[in-house]
């Protein structure tokens, strides 16, 4: 596992160092870590998540380029397993927004011109 991550992302990537740290822990503690991780990824094992994975991925650049809105809705009984998915989506949009504007002039807002 570590070798594949290292090949894909490099020696110092967080995934490589994190996995090495987990694998170096005592067996009982490692069991708790895997159990927690499994719970966090429970939302990805649902039928709805699998069905949505068959759809094309969100074109983040196109989404950010237009006047789009994002509405995230989850019934209360599914919110615990939905949280990692929603956080990942929002984080992706936030980072893409920052990356988009990284080289933009300081007064690029239409409201300040």
Residue, then its C-alpha position, 0 to 999 in steps of 0.5 A: x500500500x505504502x509503495x503505491x501511494x509513494x509512487x503516485x504522490x511522492x515520499x513526503x505526501x500526507x497520505x504516505x506519511x499518515x499510512x506509515x504512522x498508522x502501520x507503525x502503531x500497536x495492533x489494538x490502536x490500529x484496529x480502532x483507527x481502521x474502525x473509525x476510518x470505516x465509519x467515516x467512509x460509510x457514506x461511500x458504501x451506500x446505494x445512493x453514493x454508488x449510483x451517483x458515482x455512475x454520473x459524470x463528475x462535477x466539472x468544478x471549473x465550469x461550475x465556478x465559471x457560471x452563476x451556479x448554486x449548490x444545494x446540499x440536502x440530506x435527511x437527518x438519518x443520513x447526515x452522519x454518513x454524508x458529512x465526509x462527502x459534503x466536506x470533501x465537495x465543499x473543500x474541493x470547491x473552495x480550493x478550486x476557487x482560490x486557485x482560480x483567483x490566485x493570479x487575479x488582480x487584487x480588484x478583480x471583483x465587479x463590485x469594486x471596479 
